[in-house]
Amino acid sequence: VGAILCFGSYILEATTQESPTNDHLWLGIVLVILTMVTGMFSYYQESKSTKIMETFNELLPQKAIALRDGERREMNVTDLVLGDIVLIETGDRVPADIRILECQ
């Protein structure tokens, strides 16, 4: 918005004065360049964060063994719901935020 106002101010000054200064023009150009650089940096950071989050998803297990309705079932971790009792053993990755009920 600031760059547009600077360009508008420059155009207004150029049409009304015989020898306008280029201050508003240069300020508008600098604002456009800074906006573009900031946008590119934000895009880079966002893509970097997305790649990091994808690697976290690879660390999560795909299957879990849970007790549901008294039966032991192997299911996708995305199908776990509140109240499922998840069985984990030594070396298993924890598939979700859980509360430990019993351990040996």
Phi and psi in radians as a Rosetta constraint file:
Dihedral C 1 N 2 CA 2 C 2 CIRCULARHARMONIC -1.088 0.35
Dihedral N 2 CA 2 C 2 N 3 CIRCULARHARMONIC -0.679 0.35
Dihedral C 2 N 3 CA 3 C 3 CIRCULARHARMONIC -1.158 0.35
Dihedral N 3 CA 3 C 3 N 4 CIRCULARHARMONIC -0.709 0.35
Dihedral C 3 N 4 CA 4 C 4 CIRCULARHARMONIC -1.104 0.35
Dihedral N 4 CA 4 C 4 N 5 CIRCULARHARMONIC -0.740 0.35
Dihedral C 4 N 5 CA 5 C 5 CIRCULARHARMONIC -1.117 0.35
Dihedral N 5 CA 5 C 5 N 6 CIRCULARHARMONIC -0.676 0.35
Dihedral C 5 N 6 CA 6 C 6 CIRCULARHARMONIC -1.119 0.35
Dihedral N 6 CA 6 C 6 N 7 CIRCULARHARMONIC -0.766 0.35
Dihedral C 6 N 7 CA 7 C 7 CIRCULARHARMONIC -1.130 0.35
Dihedral N 7 CA 7 C 7 N 8 CIRCULARHARMONIC -0.715 0.35
Dihedral C 7 N 8 CA 8 C 8 CIRCULARHARMONIC -1.092 0.35
Dihedral N 8 CA 8 C 8 N 9 CIRCULARHARMONIC -0.717 0.35
Dihedral C 8 N 9 CA 9 C 9 CIRCULARHARMONIC -1.121 0.35
Dihedral N 9 CA 9 C 9 N 10 CIRCULARHARMONIC -0.696 0.35
Dihedral C 9 N 10 CA 10 C 10 CIRCULARHARMONIC -1.140 0.35
Dihedral N 10 CA 10 C 10 N 11 CIRCULARHARMONIC -0.763 0.35
Dihedral C 10 N 11 CA 11 C 11 CIRCULARHARMONIC -1.104 0.35
Dihedral N 11 CA 11 C 11 N 12 CIRCULARHARMONIC -0.754 0.35
Dihedral C 11 N 12 CA 12 C 12 CIRCULARHARMONIC -1.079 0.35
Dihedral N 12 CA 12 C 12 N 13 CIRCULARHARMONIC -0.756 0.35
Dihedral C 12 N 13 CA 13 C 13 CIRCULARHARMONIC -1.180 0.35
Dihedral N 13 CA 13 C 13 N 14 CIRCULARHARMONIC -0.658 0.35
Dihedral C 13 N 14 CA 14 C 14 CIRCULARHARMONIC -1.209 0.35
Dihedral N 14 CA 14 C 14 N 15 CIRCULARHARMONIC -0.558 0.35
Dihedral C 14 N 15 CA 15 C 15 CIRCULARHARMONIC -1.460 0.35
Dihedral N 15 CA 15 C 15 N 16 CIRCULARHARMONIC -0.361 0.35
Dihedral C 15 N 16 CA 16 C 16 CIRCULARHARMONIC -1.798 0.35
Dihedral N 16 CA 16 C 16 N 17 CIRCULARHARMONIC -0.329 0.35
Dihedral C 16 N 17 CA 17 C 17 CIRCULARHARMONIC -2.048 0.35
Dihedral N 17 CA 17 C 17 N 18 CIRCULARHARMONIC 2.671 0.35
Dihedral C 17 N 18 CA 18 C 18 CIRCULARHARMONIC -1.293 0.35
Dihedral N 18 CA 18 C 18 N 19 CIRCULARHARMONIC -0.712 0.35
Dihedral C 18 N 19 CA 19 C 19 CIRCULARHARMONIC -2.224 0.35
Dihedral N 19 CA 19 C 19 N 20 CIRCULARHARMONIC 1.443 0.35
Dihedral C 19 N 20 CA 20 C 20 CIRCULARHARMONIC -1.302 0.35
Dihedral N 20 CA 20 C 20 N 21 CIRCULARHARMONIC 2.661 0.35
Dihedral C 20 N 21 CA 21 C 21 CIRCULARHARMONIC -1.463 0.35
Dihedral N 21 CA 21 C 21 N 22 CIRCULARHARMONIC 2.721 0.35
Dihedral C 21 N 22 CA 22 C 22 CIRCULARHARMONIC -1.662 0.35
Dihedral N 22 CA 22 C 22 N 23 CIRCULARHARMONIC 0.212 0.35
Dihedral C 22 N 23 CA 23 C 23 CIRCULARHARMONIC -1.033 0.35
Dihedral N 23 CA 23 C 23 N 24 CIRCULARHARMONIC -0.827 0.35
Dihedral C 23 N 24 CA 24 C 24 CIRCULARHARMONIC -1.169 0.35
Dihedral N 24 CA 24 C 24 N 25 CIRCULARHARMONIC -0.619 0.35
Dihedral C 24 N 25 CA 25 C 25 CIRCULARHARMONIC -1.110 0.35
Dihedral N 25 CA 25 C 25 N 26 CIRCULARHARMONIC -0.846 0.35
Dihedral C 25 N 26 CA 26 C 26 CIRCULARHARMONIC -1.148 0.35
Dihedral N 26 CA 26 C 26 N 27 CIRCULARHARMONIC -0.667 0.35
Dihedral C 26 N 27 CA 27 C 27 CIRCULARHARMONIC -1.102 0.35
Dihedral N 27 CA 27 C 27 N 28 CIRCULARHARMONIC -0.725 0.35
Dihedral C 27 N 28 CA 28 C 28 CIRCULARHARMONIC -1.096 0.35
Dihedral N 28 CA 28 C 28 N 29 CIRCULARHARMONIC -0.728 0.35
Dihedral C 28 N 29 CA 29 C 29 CIRCULARHARMONIC -1.115 0.35
Dihedral N 29 CA 29 C 29 N 30 CIRCULARHARMONIC -0.779 0.35
Dihedral C 29 N 30 CA 30 C 30 CIRCULARHARMONIC -1.087 0.35
Dihedral N 30 CA 30 C 30 N 31 CIRCULARHARMONIC -0.723 0.35
Dihedral C 30 N 31 CA 31 C 31 CIRCULARHARMONIC -1.117 0.35
Dihedral N 31 CA 31 C 31 N 32 CIRCULARHARMONIC -0.690 0.35
Dihedral C 31 N 32 CA 32 C 32 CIRCULARHARMONIC -1.126 0.35
Dihedral N 32 CA 32 C 32 N 33 CIRCULARHARMONIC -0.776 0.35
Dihedral C 32 N 33 CA 33 C 33 CIRCULARHARMONIC -1.105 0.35
Dihedral N 33 CA 33 C 33 N 34 CIRCULARHARMONIC -0.789 0.35
Dihedral C 33 N 34 CA 34 C 34 CIRCULARHARMONIC -1.099 0.35
Dihedral N 34 CA 34 C 34 N 35 CIRCULARHARMONIC -0.671 0.35
Dihedral C 34 N 35 CA 35 C 35 CIRCULARHARMONIC -1.122 0.35
Dihedral N 35 CA 35 C 35 N 36 CIRCULARHARMONIC -0.728 0.35
Dihedral C 35 N 36 CA 36 C 36 CIRCULARHARMONIC -1.154 0.35
Dihedral N 36 CA 36 C 36 N 37 CIRCULARHARMONIC -0.760 0.35
Dihedral C 36 N 37 CA 37 C 37 CIRCULARHARMONIC -1.114 0.35
Dihedral N 37 CA 37 C 37 N 38 CIRCULARHARMONIC -0.740 0.35
Dihedral C 37 N 38 CA 38 C 38 CIRCULARHARMONIC -1.099 0.35
Dihedral N 38 CA 38 C 38 N 39 CIRCULARHARMONIC -0.724 0.35
Dihedral C 38 N 39 CA 39 C 39 CIRCULARHARMONIC -1.107 0.35
Dihedral N 39 CA 39 C 39 N 40 CIRCULARHARMONIC -0.736 0.35
Dihedral C 39 N 40 CA 40 C 40 CIRCULARHARMONIC -1.144 0.35
Dihedral N 40 CA 40 C 40 N 41 CIRCULARHARMONIC -0.705 0.35
Dihedral C 40 N 41 CA 41 C 41 CIRCULARHARMONIC -1.123 0.35
Dihedral N 41 CA 41 C 41 N 42 CIRCULARHARMONIC -0.731 0.35
Dihedral C 41 N 42 CA 42 C 42 CIRCULARHARMONIC -1.104 0.35
Dihedral N 42 CA 42 C 42 N 43 CIRCULARHARMONIC -0.723 0.35
Dihedral C 42 N 43 CA 43 C 43 CIRCULARHARMONIC -1.093 0.35
Dihedral N 43 CA 43 C 43 N 44 CIRCULARHARMONIC -0.747 0.35
Dihedral C 43 N 44 CA 44 C 44 CIRCULARHARMONIC -1.075 0.35
Dihedral N 44 CA 44 C 44 N 45 CIRCULARHARMONIC -0.811 0.35
Dihedral C 44 N 45 CA 45 C 45 CIRCULARHARMONIC -1.109 0.35
Dihedral N 45 CA 45 C 45 N 46 CIRCULARHARMONIC -0.711 0.35
Dihedral C 45 N 46 CA 46 C 46 CIRCULARHARMONIC -1.135 0.35
Dihedral N 46 CA 46 C 46 N 47 CIRCULARHARMONIC -0.754 0.35
Dihedral C 46 N 47 CA 47 C 47 CIRCULARHARMONIC -1.171 0.35
Dihedral N 47 CA 47 C 47 N 48 CIRCULARHARMONIC -0.631 0.35
Dihedral C 47 N 48 CA 48 C 48 CIRCULARHARMONIC -1.132 0.35
Dihedral N 48 CA 48 C 48 N 49 CIRCULARHARMONIC -0.755 0.35
Dihedral C 48 N 49 CA 49 C 49 CIRCULARHARMONIC -1.126 0.35
Dihedral N 49 CA 49 C 49 N 50 CIRCULARHARMONIC -0.665 0.35
Dihedral C 49 N 50 CA 50 C 50 CIRCULARHARMONIC -1.108 0.35
Dihedral N 50 CA 50 C 50 N 51 CIRCULARHARMONIC -0.743 0.35
Dihedral C 50 N 51 CA 51 C 51 CIRCULARHARMONIC -1.114 0.35
Dihedral N 51 CA 51 C 51 N 52 CIRCULARHARMONIC -0.683 0.35
Dihedral C 51 N 52 CA 52 C 52 CIRCULARHARMONIC -1.129 0.35
Dihedral N 52 CA 52 C 52 N 53 CIRCULARHARMONIC -0.737 0.35
Dihedral C 52 N 53 CA 53 C 53 CIRCULARHARMONIC -1.139 0.35
Dihedral N 53 CA 53 C 53 N 54 CIRCULARHARMONIC -0.602 0.35
Dihedral C 53 N 54 CA 54 C 54 CIRCULARHARMONIC -1.130 0.35
Dihedral N 54 CA 54 C 54 N 55 CIRCULARHARMONIC -0.649 0.35
Dihedral C 54 N 55 CA 55 C 55 CIRCULARHARMONIC -1.195 0.35
Dihedral N 55 CA 55 C 55 N 56 CIRCULARHARMONIC -0.572 0.35
Dihedral C 55 N 56 CA 56 C 56 CIRCULARHARMONIC -1.118 0.35
Dihedral N 56 CA 56 C 56 N 57 CIRCULARHARMONIC -0.671 0.35
Dihedral C 56 N 57 CA 57 C 57 CIRCULARHARMONIC -1.120 0.35
Dihedral N 57 CA 57 C 57 N 58 CIRCULARHARMONIC -0.554 0.35
Dihedral C 57 N 58 CA 58 C 58 CIRCULARHARMONIC -1.215 0.35
Dihedral N 58 CA 58 C 58 N 59 CIRCULARHARMONIC -0.438 0.35
Dihedral C 58 N 59 CA 59 C 59 CIRCULARHARMONIC -1.326 0.35
Dihedral N 59 CA 59 C 59 N 60 CIRCULARHARMONIC -0.409 0.35
Dihedral C 59 N 60 CA 60 C 60 CIRCULARHARMONIC -1.321 0.35
Dihedral N 60 CA 60 C 60 N 61 CIRCULARHARMONIC 2.447 0.35
Dihedral C 60 N 61 CA 61 C 61 CIRCULARHARMONIC -1.209 0.35
Dihedral N 61 CA 61 C 61 N 62 CIRCULARHARMONIC 2.655 0.35
Dihedral C 61 N 62 CA 62 C 62 CIRCULARHARMONIC -1.565 0.35
Dihedral N 62 CA 62 C 62 N 63 CIRCULARHARMONIC -0.500 0.35
Dihedral C 62 N 63 CA 63 C 63 CIRCULARHARMONIC -2.125 0.35
Dihedral N 63 CA 63 C 63 N 64 CIRCULARHARMONIC 2.687 0.35
Dihedral C 63 N 64 CA 64 C 64 CIRCULARHARMONIC -2.489 0.35
Dihedral N 64 CA 64 C 64 N 65 CIRCULARHARMONIC 2.645 0.35
Dihedral C 64 N 65 CA 65 C 65 CIRCULARHARMONIC -1.785 0.35
Dihedral N 65 CA 65 C 65 N 66 CIRCULARHARMONIC 2.170 0.35
Dihedral C 65 N 66 CA 66 C 66 CIRCULARHARMONIC -2.375 0.35
Dihedral N 66 CA 66 C 66 N 67 CIRCULARHARMONIC 2.666 0.35
Dihedral C 66 N 67 CA 67 C 67 CIRCULARHARMONIC -1.652 0.35
Dihedral N 67 CA 67 C 67 N 68 CIRCULARHARMONIC 2.082 0.35
Dihedral C 67 N 68 CA 68 C 68 CIRCULARHARMONIC -2.348 0.35
Dihedral N 68 CA 68 C 68 N 69 CIRCULARHARMONIC 2.228 0.35
Dihedral C 68 N 69 CA 69 C 69 CIRCULARHARMONIC 0.984 0.35
Dihedral N 69 CA 69 C 69 N 70 CIRCULARHARMONIC 0.597 0.35
Dihedral C 69 N 70 CA 70 C 70 CIRCULARHARMONIC 1.384 0.35
Dihedral N 70 CA 70 C 70 N 71 CIRCULARHARMONIC -0.003 0.35
Dihedral C 70 N 71 CA 71 C 71 CIRCULARHARMONIC -1.913 0.35
Dihedral N 71 CA 71 C 71 N 72 CIRCULARHARMONIC 2.514 0.35
Dihedral C 71 N 72 CA 72 C 72 CIRCULARHARMONIC -1.511 0.35
Dihedral N 72 CA 72 C 72 N 73 CIRCULARHARMONIC 2.112 0.35
Dihedral C 72 N 73 CA 73 C 73 CIRCULARHARMONIC -2.286 0.35
Dihedral N 73 CA 73 C 73 N 74 CIRCULARHARMONIC 2.513 0.35
Dihedral C 73 N 74 CA 74 C 74 CIRCULARHARMONIC -1.706 0.35
Dihedral N 74 CA 74 C 74 N 75 CIRCULARHARMONIC 2.207 0.35
Dihedral C 74 N 75 CA 75 C 75 CIRCULARHARMONIC -2.517 0.35
Dihedral N 75 CA 75 C 75 N 76 CIRCULARHARMONIC 2.875 0.35
Dihedral C 75 N 76 CA 76 C 76 CIRCULARHARMONIC -1.149 0.35
Dihedral N 76 CA 76 C 76 N 77 CIRCULARHARMONIC 2.541 0.35
Dihedral C 76 N 77 CA 77 C 77 CIRCULARHARMONIC -1.136 0.35
Dihedral N 77 CA 77 C 77 N 78 CIRCULARHARMONIC -0.419 0.35
Dihedral C 77 N 78 CA 78 C 78 CIRCULARHARMONIC -1.244 0.35
Dihedral N 78 CA 78 C 78 N 79 CIRCULARHARMONIC -0.303 0.35
Dihedral C 78 N 79 CA 79 C 79 CIRCULARHARMONIC -1.583 0.35
Dihedral N 79 CA 79 C 79 N 80 CIRCULARHARMONIC -0.066 0.35
Dihedral C 79 N 80 CA 80 C 80 CIRCULARHARMONIC -1.167 0.35
Dihedral N 80 CA 80 C 80 N 81 CIRCULARHARMONIC 2.437 0.35
Dihedral C 80 N 81 CA 81 C 81 CIRCULARHARMONIC -2.229 0.35
Dihedral N 81 CA 81 C 81 N 82 CIRCULARHARMONIC 2.899 0.35
Dihedral C 81 N 82 CA 82 C 82 CIRCULARHARMONIC -1.040 0.35
Dihedral N 82 CA 82 C 82 N 83 CIRCULARHARMONIC 2.238 0.35
Dihedral C 82 N 83 CA 83 C 83 CIRCULARHARMONIC 1.845 0.35
Dihedral N 83 CA 83 C 83 N 84 CIRCULARHARMONIC -0.289 0.35
Dihedral C 83 N 84 CA 84 C 84 CIRCULARHARMONIC -1.195 0.35
Dihedral N 84 CA 84 C 84 N 85 CIRCULARHARMONIC 2.452 0.35
Dihedral C 84 N 85 CA 85 C 85 CIRCULARHARMONIC -1.739 0.35
Dihedral N 85 CA 85 C 85 N 86 CIRCULARHARMONIC 2.004 0.35
Dihedral C 85 N 86 CA 86 C 86 CIRCULARHARMONIC -1.622 0.35
Dihedral N 86 CA 86 C 86 N 87 CIRCULARHARMONIC 2.267 0.35
Dihedral C 86 N 87 CA 87 C 87 CIRCULARHARMONIC -1.685 0.35
Dihedral N 87 CA 87 C 87 N 88 CIRCULARHARMONIC 2.151 0.35
Dihedral C 87 N 88 CA 88 C 88 CIRCULARHARMONIC -2.200 0.35
Dihedral N 88 CA 88 C 88 N 89 CIRCULARHARMONIC 2.584 0.35
Dihedral C 88 N 89 CA 89 C 89 CIRCULARHARMONIC -2.146 0.35
Dihedral N 89 CA 89 C 89 N 90 CIRCULARHARMONIC 3.016 0.35
Dihedral C 89 N 90 CA 90 C 90 CIRCULARHARMONIC -1.009 0.35
Dihedral N 90 CA 90 C 90 N 91 CIRCULARHARMONIC 2.271 0.35
Dihedral C 90 N 91 CA 91 C 91 CIRCULARHARMONIC 1.627 0.35
Dihedral N 91 CA 91 C 91 N 92 CIRCULARHARMONIC -0.231 0.35
Dihedral C 91 N 92 CA 92 C 92 CIRCULARHARMONIC -1.286 0.35
Dihedral N 92 CA 92 C 92 N 93 CIRCULARHARMONIC 2.604 0.35
Dihedral C 92 N 93 CA 93 C 93 CIRCULARHARMONIC -1.548 0.35
Dihedral N 93 CA 93 C 93 N 94 CIRCULARHARMONIC 2.435 0.35
Dihedral C 93 N 94 CA 94 C 94 CIRCULARHARMONIC -1.308 0.35
Dihedral N 94 CA 94 C 94 N 95 CIRCULARHARMONIC 2.136 0.35
Dihedral C 94 N 95 CA 95 C 95 CIRCULARHARMONIC -1.408 0.35
Dihedral N 95 CA 95 C 95 N 96 CIRCULARHARMONIC -0.205 0.35
Dihedral C 95 N 96 CA 96 C 96 CIRCULARHARMONIC -2.822 0.35
Dihedral N 96 CA 96 C 96 N 97 CIRCULARHARMONIC 3.101 0.35
Dihedral C 96 N 97 CA 97 C 97 CIRCULARHARMONIC -1.270 0.35
Dihedral N 97 CA 97 C 97 N 98 CIRCULARHARMONIC 2.072 0.35
Dihedral C 97 N 98 CA 98 C 98 CIRCULARHARMONIC -2.297 0.35
Dihedral N 98 CA 98 C 98 N 99 CIRCULARHARMONIC 2.861 0.35
Dihedral C 98 N 99 CA 99 C 99 CIRCULARHARMONIC -1.961 0.35
Dihedral N 99 CA 99 C 99 N 100 CIRCULARHARMONIC 2.260 0.35
Dihedral C 99 N 100 CA 100 C 100 CIRCULARHARMONIC -1.387 0.35
Dihedral N 100 CA 100 C 100 N 101 CIRCULARHARMONIC 2.114 0.35
Dihedral C 100 N 101 CA 101 C 101 CIRCULARHARMONIC -1.605 0.35
Dihedral N 101 CA 101 C 101 N 102 CIRCULARHARMONIC -0.666 0.35
Dihedral C 101 N 102 CA 102 C 102 CIRCULARHARMONIC -2.693 0.35
Dihedral N 102 CA 102 C 102 N 103 CIRCULARHARMONIC 2.499 0.35
Dihedral C 102 N 103 CA 103 C 103 CIRCULARHARMONIC -2.567 0.35
Dihedral N 103 CA 103 C 103 N 104 CIRCULARHARMONIC 2.791 0.35
